[in-house]
């Protein structure tokens, strides 16, 4: 059971939480209007806490399969397509952006089960990983080669037609 004393300072739209015994503290907003302290041990977690349990490996594989099936162009990457978190993911995003296609991305850094699960799903050890029309293409090195040869462009055009 997780129990700590939490203090909330409410000031307009700002809420600052303190959990001193966990070492989590933020400076109080100077316009704090209300201060409420309670013991979280008295809180009963409802069924929502089950939503935060980690998927089993099989559930992760099913979730990945659903993502691949539902998105004609899908990139599993570190970070987001607006803010890649590694050079290889950035390269993959730049290549896809040259086609002007609205592709979907999955940030593997946000979900450890997906980060590991995608490697098992594709039998490919590295991130990023590109899927086009449900087919695993490869990582940024393969994307570069296929971009230069024109093969990736042909696949993207097929995916674009499938999106319509």
Secondary structure, DSSP 8 states (H G I E B T S, - for coil): ----EEEEEEETTEEEEEBGGGTB-----TT--EEEEEEGGG----GGGGGGS---HHHHHHHHHHHHHH-SEEEEESB-SSSBSSHHHHHHHHHHHTTT---EEEEGGG-HHHHHHHHHHHT--SS-EEEETTEEEE-HHHHHHHHHHTHHHHHHHHHHHHH-
